[in-house]
Amino acid sequence: MKQRKLVVISAGLSQPSSTRLLADQLSAAAGGAAARLGVTLDVQFVELRDLAHEITDNMLTGFPGTSLKQAQEAVTAADALITVTPVFSASYSGLFKSFFDVLDKDALVDKPVLLAATAGTARHSLVLEHALRPLFSYLRAAIIPTSVFAASDDWGANSVEGPLRARIDRAAAELARETERREPAVVTDPFALTANFEDMLKNL
């Protein structure tokens, strides 16, 4: 079995939250879809609610705290991402955007990303196309074609086998295929020497 790392970013503000619920369902579906392709996903959750103070401090000082740095490193080293945000004022939450503002500009280049959002009403569903997709296109991520939106009504009695379930499964399958066909992510050490040390001495 191939081994790959999946990081799930949830920007829900309450505990529990529908945002985390959707994140859980997406990650479970992705794990199942990947297993059918011969891939084992090592899943790590990043709860932005727990990092809110450190994200703000990083924006003000330019330096991440310990927990935020670990989250940033996990995202950079991930082979794929699932990102889920609640919708406020017809867009992603400020906390969600702030996390990606303090992430290295190259961290998501060519990384498969599944986009998802939650809101109280289906009227916000276009946020996936007019807000989230442009953001991750700018970050040069490999965005999965199917995105997932869940309104409050989607969590009713029919949600297990309804349209939301079908969309979750389709998006998860697309993410699994993209993850399986790519080589594992390689993190470059910014302090590593790019030339032979002996050759450098000869040029002095």
Secondary structure in CASP SS format (residue, H / E / C, confidence):
PFRMAT SS
TARGET T0000
AUTHOR 0000-0000-0000
METHOD secondary structure of the structure
MODEL  1
M C 1.00
K E 1.00
Q E 1.00
R E 1.00
K E 1.00
L E 1.00
V E 1.00
V E 1.00
I E 1.00
S E 1.00
A C 1.00
G C 1.00
L C 1.00
S C 1.00
Q C 1.00
P C 1.00
S C 1.00
S H 1.00
T H 1.00
R H 1.00
L H 1.00
L H 1.00
A H 1.00
D H 1.00
Q H 1.00
L H 1.00
S H 1.00
A H 1.00
A H 1.00
A H 1.00
G H 1.00
G H 1.00
A H 1.00
A H 1.00
A H 1.00
R H 1.00
L C 1.00
G C 1.00
V E 1.00
T E 1.00
L E 1.00
D E 1.00
V E 1.00
Q E 1.00
F E 1.00
V E 1.00
E E 1.00
L H 1.00
R H 1.00
D H 1.00
L H 1.00
A H 1.00
H H 1.00
E H 1.00
I H 1.00
T H 1.00
D H 1.00
N H 1.00
M H 1.00
L H 1.00
T H 1.00
G C 1.00
F C 1.00
P C 1.00
G C 1.00
T H 1.00
S H 1.00
L H 1.00
K H 1.00
Q H 1.00
A H 1.00
Q H 1.00
E H 1.00
A H 1.00
V H 1.00
T H 1.00
A H 1.00
A C 1.00
D C 1.00
A E 1.00
L E 1.00
I E 1.00
T E 1.00
V E 1.00
T E 1.00
P E 1.00
V E 1.00
F E 1.00
S C 1.00
A C 1.00
S E 1.00
Y E 1.00
S C 1.00
G H 1.00
L H 1.00
F H 1.00
K H 1.00
S H 1.00
F H 1.00
F H 1.00
D H 1.00
V C 1.00
L C 1.00
D C 1.00
K C 1.00
D C 1.00
A C 1.00
L C 1.00
V C 1.00
D C 1.00
K C 1.00
P E 1.00
V E 1.00
L E 1.00
L E 1.00
A E 1.00
A E 1.00
T E 1.00
A E 1.00
G C 1.00
T C 1.00
A H 1.00
R H 1.00
H H 1.00
S C 1.00
L C 1.00
V H 1.00
L H 1.00
E H 1.00
H H 1.00
A H 1.00
L H 1.00
R H 1.00
P H 1.00
L H 1.00
F H 1.00
S H 1.00
Y H 1.00
L C 1.00
R C 1.00
A C 1.00
A E 1.00
I E 1.00
I C 1.00
P C 1.00
T C 1.00
S C 1.00
V E 1.00
F E 1.00
A E 1.00
A E 1.00
S H 1.00
D H 1.00
D H 1.00
W H 1.00
G C 1.00
A C 1.00
N C 1.00
S C 1.00
V C 1.00
E C 1.00
G C 1.00
P H 1.00
L H 1.00
R H 1.00
A H 1.00
R H 1.00
I H 1.00
D H 1.00
R H 1.00
A H 1.00
A H 1.00
A H 1.00
E H 1.00
L H 1.00
A H 1.00
R H 1.00
E H 1.00
T H 1.00
E H 1.00
R H 1.00
R C 1.00
E C 1.00
P C 1.00
A C 1.00
V C 1.00
V C 1.00
T C 1.00
D C 1.00
P C 1.00
F C 1.00
A C 1.00
L C 1.00
T C 1.00
A C 1.00
N C 1.00
F H 1.00
E H 1.00
D H 1.00
M H 1.00
L H 1.00
K H 1.00
N C 1.00
L C 1.00
END
